[in-house]
Amino acid sequence: MGVALLPLADEFRFHVEILDVDSDPELIARYGSNLPVLLHGDEELCHYFLEPVKIRDYLDKLC
């Protein structure tokens, strides 16, 4: 998902931070099998795979 997100990050000029959920028991408990997951703050935008149209709509609303 991180690689698939890079074109949107370039277009909308945001930074992608990738966290290793497996190294944090709290994150494992929170997200379980819903990985990978894409968050903006505490808001879950998508999981399992990137939904570019949904993310683009979300980013358009922020700008």
C-alpha positions as CSV (number, residue, x, y, z in Angstrom):
1,M,0.0,0.0,0.0
2,G,2.9,2.3,0.8
3,V,4.3,2.1,-2.8
4,A,0.8,2.5,-4.3
5,L,0.3,5.7,-2.2
6,L,3.4,7.4,-3.5
7,P,1.9,9.0,-6.6
8,L,-0.8,10.6,-4.4
9,A,1.8,11.7,-1.9
10,D,3.7,13.4,-4.7
11,E,0.6,15.0,-6.2
12,F,-0.9,16.3,-2.9
13,R,2.5,16.9,-1.2
14,F,2.2,14.9,1.9
15,H,4.6,12.6,3.8
16,V,3.9,8.9,4.2
17,E,5.0,7.4,7.5
18,I,5.2,3.6,7.5
19,L,4.9,1.9,10.9
20,D,5.8,-1.7,11.7
21,V,2.6,-2.8,13.4
22,D,4.1,-6.2,14.3
23,S,6.6,-4.5,16.6
24,D,3.9,-2.8,18.7
25,P,1.4,-4.9,20.8
26,E,-1.0,-2.0,21.0
27,L,-1.2,-1.6,17.2
28,I,-1.5,-5.4,16.8
29,A,-4.5,-5.3,19.2
30,R,-6.0,-2.3,17.5
31,Y,-5.7,-3.4,13.9
32,G,-5.4,-7.1,14.1
33,S,-5.8,-8.6,10.6
34,N,-6.9,-5.3,9.0
35,L,-3.4,-4.8,7.6
36,P,-2.1,-2.9,5.9
37,V,-4.1,0.1,7.1
38,L,-4.0,3.7,5.9
39,L,-4.7,6.3,8.5
40,H,-4.9,10.1,8.6
41,G,-4.5,10.9,12.3
42,D,-6.9,8.5,14.0
43,E,-9.2,8.2,11.0
44,E,-8.9,4.9,9.1
45,L,-9.1,5.6,5.4
46,C,-8.8,2.1,4.0
47,H,-7.3,-1.3,4.8
48,Y,-6.1,-4.4,2.9
49,F,-5.5,-2.3,-0.3
50,L,-5.4,1.3,-1.4
51,E,-8.6,2.8,-2.7
52,P,-7.2,5.7,-4.8
53,V,-10.6,7.3,-5.7
54,K,-11.6,7.3,-2.0
55,I,-8.3,8.7,-0.9
56,R,-8.3,11.4,-3.7
57,D,-11.8,12.5,-2.6
58,Y,-10.7,12.6,1.0
59,L,-7.6,14.7,0.1
60,D,-9.6,17.0,-2.1
61,K,-11.9,17.8,0.8
62,L,-8.8,18.7,3.0
63,C,-7.4,21.2,0.4
